[in-house]
Every structure is written in structure tokens, then in C-alpha cells.
Amino acid sequence: MKTIRLTMAQALLKFLDQQYISMDGEETKFVHGVMGIFGHGNVTGIGEALERESGNLIFLQGKNEQGMVHAATAYAKQKNRRQIFACTTSIGPGALNMITGAATATVNRIPVLLLPGDNFASRQPDPVLQQLEVPSDYSISANDPFKSVSRFWDRIVRPEQLMSSLLQAMRVLTDPADTGAVTLALPQDVQAEAYDYPADFFDKRVHYLDRRPASHEALQRAVNLIASKKKPLIVAGGGVHYSGAEKELLAFAEAFNIPVAETQAGKSAVPWNHPLSLGGVGTTGTLAANRIAAEADLIIGVGTRFSDFTTASKSAFRSPNVAFLNLNISAFDSVKMQAEYITADAREAITALHKQLSKDGYRSDYAEGYVKELKVEWDGEVDRLYSLESSTGFNQTRALGIINSFIGSKDVIVAAAGSLPGDLHRVWRTTEPKTYHMEYGFSCMGYEVSGAFGVALAEPEREVYAVLGDGSYLMLHSELVTAIQEGVKLTVLLFDNHGYQCIHNLQRGHGSDGFGNEFRFRSKETGRLNGNYMPIDFAAHARSLGAASYTASNAVELEHALHQAKAEQGPVLVEIKVLPGTNTDGYDSWWNVGVPEVSTDDKVLKAHAEMQKKIQAARPY
């Protein structure tokens, strides 16, 4: 057998450089490159291999370990999980900083390969710098916590172990039903150890994503269920995008007159102005979608995991005879909501259902013009929100309306946390798929700038906008520097509302007077953080990093800033001063957050009583 003598790190990169993915006959190089931050735990292993033996893998220098994992996650998400980046760090704190990013990828079912350095396998220099020592179990390192947030985890303590481990890693990374973060812990010394690897281990490998068809039995059960129902509602999730089933979904809805609502991950699957498009559903849903959801006797979930926001903590679907039908590639998600299900590729399942229901002559039984009436009413409400003016400042929904009107139909917005996801889910109008990139599985503050960088890497021909609050920006904005370094264009739209106003609104809506969520100075009179707002100049901060920046406090200034930002060649930040509390809320929705049963404040006790009423009306599981 022909062999090649390589270090473990060199072999790892040589293998990754030869991985390809094929779906519907289209072949794509799977691993585009490596993002990394070097320390003593990886610089002489993977670092040397990247310098001398990287092949066609590109290297990007991260500025924060969590941030670069978010960027890799966003890249893979925008690529419909068909191309990825790996991320490498040193041991200890560098590795641990990736854990939040790993969880974000896994929760959202996005493939990302994590390569943290680890303690010396030989243990000769123990305890090595940054080593975590656990007296009761000396096999544990700082990388063991990755087990809980990874879909596959391994520690490579001998260079030859790499081969079997990489095959399993690729199985998970390319499995649409089981993907997420894959973590290979790489001891510092083993990275540099050599082994005579079989040469054919580095041959080109093509991983085929064969679409899983619907079984005949599952299809017939689904057809029988749909035939027995008169008012179905489709809930389109992220699986619609990953399957590339947008056209098939819309054709299915049109053929059988079934309205479509969208999750955060599924938004942009159907155009906002289509007669059957109701927009977001659930806690952050539209009035039209939530009213139909409350009356529907069948919920057809396509590629959704039915999170508490989608179901409004299981209170959204209130018809006494409502049933659920899930079309999902993941058996884990298929069985949720006590549903009938087809565990299959979304496009395959929709196509098969369409064919069979057409033969049977099925048609929903919504009253003539009813769906249209609700949609017209909601579209009017969005127009109202987009035009709201205030004498004391700039309304958040007004700012969003200006941005929505300005950007192109193929431009991409990226968001994740705060009050903006609720507003965007309700009022943002999309006409093209993959233009609404929302990380709301983990709703990770700080994803937005890093995610926008990842999206811009994935689709450099598009304008990419990070839409985030000042709280998220302060949490993590490191990869703005990486975008500047790489000359990657992205625009950061920073809504400055003086703090964590989403949670401030939430606590006040449940009996609190407001505590600890605004960016205020500590008051000498009260001893609490309820003094004046802190004056933070975010535009100046962005300029200090090397980005262009603008500030807008009204509609005219924002329109001007957007034009200026689009003309810039590199990264730019637009600081938008908005009034706190001018976000959207309500619209026949609810969210169970838990309210104290005991309190010294009557407002809290009242809120607890209201919560109990809602729980009694919601589904128990």
C-alpha cells in the first residue's frame, strides 16, 4: 500500500481539501477553508500545516473565537449547508470561547467543524499552560464541554485515529437530519506527530445527499388526514430553504388554496405579496397568520422544529379538532406536536403529496375572500407601522420601513436577537428566497455582525445588512475587523435604543417596573442603574476600527445614510437613534416566560394569574 508520511495536522487538512458534496447532480467543494486564531495549542500543529500544506483551503484570521464560529455558521446556512468552514483555536480559553458558537450551529442544524487544541496526550509537560485540571478525572479537558453542544465529538490522541474519526465527522456534517457542530479535540503534541497514512485516504471523496423520498404508507396516511380537514395552514420552516423546495411549496399552496405562514428560519420562502402569504406565525407572528392558526383544523409543518415562538408556547393552534402533519427530514422533529408525519426530504414529500391530492381533487374550504381579507387588513397595519411618526424621536418601525423600501429585492438582512427579530418577522417584506437570514434557534446576541460577514463571504455579489441593537453590537462585533481586513463589504445597521429594550419591555409586561436592562449611569440618589442614559458614540467606534460610519436620527438622515453606505466599497456602520419601546408587540400571541407565584408587588401577582389562564388554554405537549 502506498503511503504518505504526514503530521496529523497536515493529514487533516489534506483530507478536508478533498471533500465534495453532490446534490441533484451538482457537485460542490465542501470545505472552503479554515478560520482560526492561533495560540501555543495549535500554532505549531495546524498553524504550520496551514502555512505549508493548506492546498486549496483558504485561511481567514478570526478576531474572536465565538465570532468566527458564528461567521462559519452563517456561511454554511446561506450556502444551504452545502459548503462549510472549519474553525481552529488554541487550548483552554480559546477553545471554550467557541462553545456558544457550537451551540448556535447545533440548535439551528447547521454544519460547522471545530478543531480546538487540547492538552498534551503524552502528559509530559502537565499541567501545560491554560490546561484545565480536574482532580477526580484526569482525562477531562476544557474540550469536554463541547460534548453537550456537538452532534459528534472525538479526541484524537494518536495520529492514526484521525482516519476513522474524519469519516464519522463527514457523515454528520453532510447529514441533513443529523448535522450541527462537529468537534475534534486535537492534543497539542499529537497535531505535530507523523504517521504513514495510506495515500488513497486523500483521494477525492464525494458525499451524496440523496433526497429521502416519502414512503408509500406515510404518504397515504398524510393524504387521508388532509382529506379529512377543511381549513389547513402550512407552516414553512428552514427545511424549505435547505431542501430548495420554495417553488414546490408555493405550487402546493396554490393548487389546494392553503395559506402559508412562516417561521423565522422559513421566512422568505414565499413572497410577502402573494395572496396566500400570511407572514410570520406565533409569538412574533402577524395578526393574519395568528388568526388563521387559531381556526385551522390542520397544521402542515414543513421543515420546522416547532419552537415555542412558532407555536406561541403551544397556544397558537386553538381549534378543538386541530391535527398536525409534519414533513421533516429529521425523525426527531417529525414527531413533535403529536403529529402524523412524513420523515422525508421536504421537496420530495411536497411533490408526492401534491400529485396524490390532485388525483383526489382536494381543495380547502376557506370562505371566499376570507384569507384575502385578513391579508389586506394586515398589510394595512404594516403600512401604518412603517409610517409612524413621533414628536419625541425616531420610531423603530418607521426606520425599518425606510430600510425595507431602500434595499434591493436580492439584498440580504442578518439578525438574531433583541426586539428586532419580532419586528422583522412581522413587518419585513421579502420577495426573494434567502434574503432573510435570521438566527433565532439560539437567538444569540452578537451573531449579527459575524453572521453578516459569513453571508457576505458566501454571496459576495449581494449587499448584506446586519440589523441589530446596541446591546448585541457591544456583545460581539469583532468580525467587523475581519471584514475590513478581507475587504468584504457589509453594512451594519445599528439601532441605538439605550440597552436591552426587548427584555426591558418583557419584564415590564409581567409586573416589573423595569430593572437592569437600560444603559444608564448609576444614580447617586437611588443607588441603582436608573440615572441618565450613557452617551455612546457607536459611529465613532466603528471609524476607530477602520469602517466608514454614519449617524441618523430621523427619516431624512437615514435615507441619506443608506445611500452613502451603499456607495462605500468596504464595511460601513450606520448608527440609527431610535425611541425605546417603539417596536411591535402582541397580535393575538403569547409567550410563556414564567412569572413569580409569590411577590411583594400586586402587578406581578396579577401577571402570574394571567399566565396561569394562558397555560390552561395551551396544549400541554
N, C-alpha and C positions, 0 to 999 in steps of 0.2 A: 504493500500500500504506500502510495506516495504521500509524504508528509511535509509540513511547513513548520519550521520552528519559530514560534512567536511568543511574546509575553501574553498573559491572559488579557490584558487591556488591548493589545494590538489585535488579538484574535476576535475580541468582542466587536471592535469597530469594523474589522474586515467582514465579519458575518453580517452586521447591520447594513452595511453598504450594498449587500447583495439581496436584500429582501424586497419583494414586489407583491402587489395585491392586484387581483383581477376580479372585476365585477361586470357582468353583461358584456364580456368580451373586451373591455377597456382595461389595459394594464397600466399601473402607476407604480413608480418607485415609492416604497412605503416609508422609509426613514429618510427624511430630508436633511437632517443634520442634528447637531448637538448644541444645546445651550449649557453654559457652565460657569461656575465660579470656583476658582482653584484655591486650595489650601494644602497643607502638608499631607492630607489624607488622599489626595488624588492628583496632585500636580506632577509627581514623578512617575505615575502609572498611566492613567487615562490622559493626563496632560501631555506626557511625552508621546503617547500614541497619536493623539490629535495633531501634534506638531509635525510628526514624521510619517505617520501611516493612516491619515484620515480618508484616503481615497476620494470619493466624490461627496463626502459628507461635509456640509458647511459648519462652521463654528460661530456661535454668537455668544458674546460676553454678557452674562446677566449682571444685574446690579443688586438684586435681592433674590434669595433662593425661592421664596414663595412667589415673587413676581414673575420669575422666568417660568415656573411651572404653570402659572395662570396663562402666560403667553403661549406656551406649548399646547395647553388645553384648548384655548380659543382657536389656535391654528388648526388643530385636528377637528374641532367642532365645525369650523367654517368649511373645511375640506370634506365634510360628511364622513369623517372617521376613516378616510382612505389614505391619509398621509400624516405622519407624526414627526415630532422632535423628541429626542432623548434629553434628559437633564442630569448633569453631574455636579456633585458638591464634595467638599471635604467631609471629615467625620464630625461627630458631636453637634455643635450648634448649627453648622451649615446644613447638615442632614436634617436635623429636626425642623429647621425653617421650611422644609419642603412639605411637611405633613399636612398643613392646611390646604396647600395646592393639590396634594394627592387625594384628600377627601373630596375636594371640589370636583376633580375629574371623575372619581368613582361614583359619587352621587349622581352626576349627570351622564353616566355611561359613556365617557369619553376616554379613548386610549392615550396614555402617556407613559413613557418608560423612564423610570427614575433609577439613577446609578449613584447612590451615596457611598462615599468611602466608609470604611469600618475599621475596628480595632485590628491590631496585628494578629493574624491567625497563629503565628509562632509564639506569641505572647512574650517574646524575648525582651521588648522594652516596656512591658506593662508596669504601671499604667502610663500609656502613651498620652501625649498632650491632647486634651479635650475628650479623653476617654471617660465614659460613664461606668462606674464600678458598682455592681450590685452584690453585696457580700453573700447573699443567700443563693445566688445563681450566677456563676462566673461566665456563663455562655451568653448572657444578656448584654446588649449594647444599646446605644441610642437609636439604632435602627429597628429594634424590635417593635416599637410603637407603630411602625408602618404596617404591621400585620393587620391591624383593625381597619385600615383605610385603603388597603390594596386588594385587588382581585387575585393577584398572585404575588407571592413573596418567597425569596430564597436568599441564602447567604453562600457565596462561592468561596470555600475555604481551601480548595485545591484547583489548580488551573484547568484540569481535565473535566471538572464538574460543569464548567461553562457550557459544554455542548448540549447535554440533556436539559439543562436549565433554560437555555435560549430557545429550544424547541417548544417548551411549555410556555415560555413568555410570549412567543409569537402566536401560539394557539389562543391565548387570552386577548392579546392586543388586536387580533383580527377577527374575533368572535363578536358579532353584533349583539348577541344575547348576554354575553358574559364579560364584556370589556370594561375597562376602567384603568386605574393606576396599576402598573406592574413595577415592583421594586426588587432590584437585585443588589443586595448589600455586598460591597466589594472590599474585603480587607486590604489595608494599605500595602502589605508586603506581597500578597497574592497577585495584585494587579501587575507587579513587576516580575513575577516568576514565569519562566519559559516552559513550554511543552511542545512536543512534536505532534501538532494537530493534523488529522487526515486532510489532505488537500481538497477532497470533494465536499468537506463540510462548508467550504466557502464558495461552492458553486451557486449560481443564481437560483433562488427559490421563489416560486410564485405561489402565493396563498390565495385560493379561490373562494370568493364569497358567493357561494351558490345560494340563490334565493330559495328559502324554505317554503314549499307550497302548502296550501291548506289541505288537510286530509279530507277525504270524502265524507266521513262520518261527522267531523266537526263542522264542515260546510253545511251539511243537511240540517244539523241542529240549529245552526245560526239562521238559516233560511226559514225554518219553522218558527223560530222566535220572532223574527222580523215580520213575518206574515201575520202573526197574531197581534201586532201592535199598530196603532194608528197615528201616534204622534212621536216619532223618533227624533232624536237630536244627535248629531255627530259631534264628538269632542276630539279635535285634531291635536295630537301631541307631537313631540320632537321626532318620534319614529317616522312620521310622514316625510320629513325632510331627509332623514338618513336613508330611507328606502327610495327616495326620489319619486314619491307617489303623489305629488301635488296635483298633476293633471288627472290622474285616475280618481283621486278623491273628489275633485270638483265635478268630473263627469258622473260619478256615482250619485252625488248630491242632486245634480240637475235631473238625472234620469228618474229619480224617485221622490223629488220635491222634499228633500230632507235638509233643514237648516244646519249650518255649521258654526260651532263655537270653537275657540282656540285656547290652548294652554299658553303659558309664557314661552315654552320651547317650541310650540307648534305655530305661533303667530307668524304671519306672512305666508302660510300655506295656501290661503285663498285671498284674493284681492278684497280690500275693505269695501269697495263699491259694488261687489257682486250682490244680487238680490237675496241670496241665501246666506250671506256672510253676516254673522251677528257679533263678531269680535270676541274679546276675552270673556271667560266664564269663571264664576266662583267669587272668591273674596275680592279680587281685583277685577271683576268682570263688569260687563256693560249691563244696563238695565234690560235691554232686549234679550241678551243671552240668558240672563238670570231668570227672567220671566218665563221664557220657553223651557229652561231647565226645570223650573218648579212644576210645570204642567206635563212635561214629557213622560210618556209611558215606556220609553226605551232609550237608554243612553248607549250609543255606539262609540266606545273609546278606541281610537286608532293611534297606537304608538304612544300612549300616555301611562304614567305610573300613578295617576290619581292622587296627587299630593293633597294636603289639607287646604291649600289655596284653591286648587282646581275644584274641589268638592265643597268649598266653604265649610270646612270641618264636618263634612258629610251631612250638611243641612241644605245643600242646593237643590237636591232632587227629591221633591216632596210629594209626588203623586203616589197614592196608596198602592197602586199596582205597577210601579216603575220596576223595570228589569234592566240588566246591564249585559252588554255584549262587548267583549274586549278582543280586538285584533292586535296582537303583540308578538314580536319575535321572542320575547322573554317569557318563559313559563311563570317566573316569579311575579311578573306584573300582570300576567293574564288572569290570574285567579282573584285579583283584588275586587272589592265591592260585591263579593259573592256572585260573580258573573258567569254567564255562559261565555265560552271563549274559542277563538281560533288561534293557536300558537303557530304563527307563520309570519313570513315577510309581509309587511303592510301592503305593498303594491300587489303581491300575489293574492292576498286574501281579498282585497277590494275588487280586483279584477274578476276573481271567481264568483264572489257574491253578486257582482253586477250582472254577470252572464246568467246566473241561475234565477235571480229575481226578475230579470227581463222576460225570461221564459214564462214565469208565473204571473206576469202582469201586475206586479206590486206597485202601489202608489200610496204615499202618506195621505192622511185625511185632515190636514190643516184647513181651516175655513179660508175661503177665497180672500186673498188680500191681507190676512191676519199677520203673517210674518213680515210682509212689506210695511204694514202699518207700524209695527214695533220698530222696525229698522229706520223708517223715516223719522220717527219720534227720537230715536237715539242719535241719529246723525244731526238732528237739530240741536240736541243737547251738547254734542261735541262742538258744533259751530258756536254755541253760546260760551262754552268754556274757553274756546280759543280766542274769543273776542273780549273776555272780561277785563275791565279796567278798574283801577283803584286810585283814589286820590292820595293815598299814603305810600305808594310804591308800585313795584312791578309784579304782577301776578305770575305764578309759576306756569299755569295752564296757558296764559297768553304768550309767554315765552316759547312754550312748546309748539303752539300753533304757528308762530313765526318760523321756527326752525323746520317744522314739518312742511310748510309751504315752500321753504327755500331749497332744501336739499333735493337732489335728483332721485328719480324712482329706483335707480340701481345702487344708490349710496347705502352704506350700512351704518346702523347705530348699534352701540355696545353699551349695555347697562347691567346692573346686578343687585343693588341694594338701596335702601332708603325709601323715600316717598316716590321717587321717580319710576320704579317698576310698576307701581299701581297706576300712576297716571298714564304711562306709556301703554300698558296693557289695555286700558280703557279707551284712550283717545287717539293713539298714534295710528296713522293711516298708511298702510303699505299696499303696494300693487304688485311687487315682485318678490318671489321667494328668496330666502336667505339674506334679507335686508334688515332683519330684526334679530339681533344676536343678544339674547338675554340669558344670563347665568342666574337662574332662580331656583335650581335644585338645592344649592347650598346658600344662595343669596350672600355671597362672600364679599364683604366690603373690601375694596382695594383691587378687585378683579378688573375693574373697568378700564383703567389706563393700560395695564398689562394685556388685557384681553384685546383692546383696540390695536395694540402693537401686533399681537398674534394674527388678528384678522387682516391687518394691512400686509403682513408677510404672506398670508395665504392668497390674498386677492389684491395685488398692488395696483391693478387697473381701476379700482373703485376708490371713491372718497369714503373714509372711515371716521366716524364720530364717536368718541367716548362721551356718554351722557351720565354725569354723576354729581353728587353733592359734595360740599366742602368736607364733610366728615369722612367720606370714602377717599377723597384725594389725600387728606392728611394721613389716613391709614396706610396707603401704599401708592406711590407714584413713581417708583424707581425706574421702571422700564421706559418712562418718557426719555430718560437719558440714553437708554439703549437705542431708542428710535432716532434720536438726534445723531448718535454715533454712526448708525447704519444709513442715515439719510432716508428713513422711511416716513412718509407723510401720514400724519393722523392729526385730527383736531379734537382737543379736549374741551368739551362744553361743561364748565364747572358752575353749578347752581349754588351760589353762596346764600344760605339761609340761616347762618349762625349756629350750626350744630346738627345734632341728631334729631331733626324735627319730626321724622316719621315716628320714632319711638316716643318722642315728646307728645305727639298727638295721641298715640296709642294709650299712654298712661293716663292722660287727662280724660280720655274717653271711657276710662274704667275707674273713675273716682279720685284719681290723684290731682293735686294742684299743679303738678309739673315739678320734677326734681332731677337734677344732674344730667340733663340732656342738651342744654344750650351752651354755646361757647361764650360764657360770661366771666367777668372778673369776680373774685370773692368779695362779697360785701362786708365792710367793717361793721355795719350795723347788725346784720343777721348772722354773720359768720359762714354763710352759705354761698354757693356759686350762683347768686342772683343779682349781681351788680350789673354794670353796663356791658354791652356786647364787646367782645375783643375785636379790634380793627386789624384784620389780617389782609395783607395785600397779596393775593394769590397770583395776580398778573405779574407783579414784580418778582415773585418767587420763580415763576416759570422762565422769565427773562434771565434770571441769575443762572439757571441751568443751561441756557442756550436756545430756548424756544422763543418764537415770536409770541406776543400776547396782546390781548385787547380787553377792555372792560366795557360792559354795557349795563345801564340801569333803567333803560326804557326801550320801547319798541324801535324807535329810530336808531338808537345806538346799536341795538342788537343786529338789525338788518345790515347796518354798515359794517359791523364787526364780522359778520358771516361772509360778506363779500370779500373783505380784506383777508380773512383766514383762508378762503378758497384759493386766493391768488398766491398764497405763500407756497414755497417749494418744499419746506420741511415741516416738522411738528409745530403746532401752534396751540395756544390755550386762550379760550375766551371766558373771562370771568363774568358771570351773569348775576347781578344783585337782585334777588327776589324776596318777596314778602314771606316770612314764615307763615305756615298754615294755609297757603293758597293752593294746596293740592286737592285732588279729587278724593271722594270718600263715599262709602255707602252703596247705593244702588242695589237694594234687596240682597245684601250679602252679610256674611258674619264670619268671624274668626275666633275660634276658641283659644284663648291665651291663658286661662286660669286666673281667677280673681279671688283674693283672700276671703275666706269664710268668716274670719274674725278681724275686726279693725276698730280703731277709735273714731273713724270718720264714717258718718252715715252715707256719704256718697259711694264709698267703697262697698258697703253692705248692700246698697241698692243695686250696684253694678253686679255684685255676686248673685243676687236674686234673679236679675235679668239673664245672667249666664246660665243659671240652672234651668230656666224656662227654655232657652235655646237648646241646651243639651237634651232635654226631654223630647224635643221635636226633631232632633237629628238622628240619623242612623247610628246604632251602637257599634257597627263594624263594617 
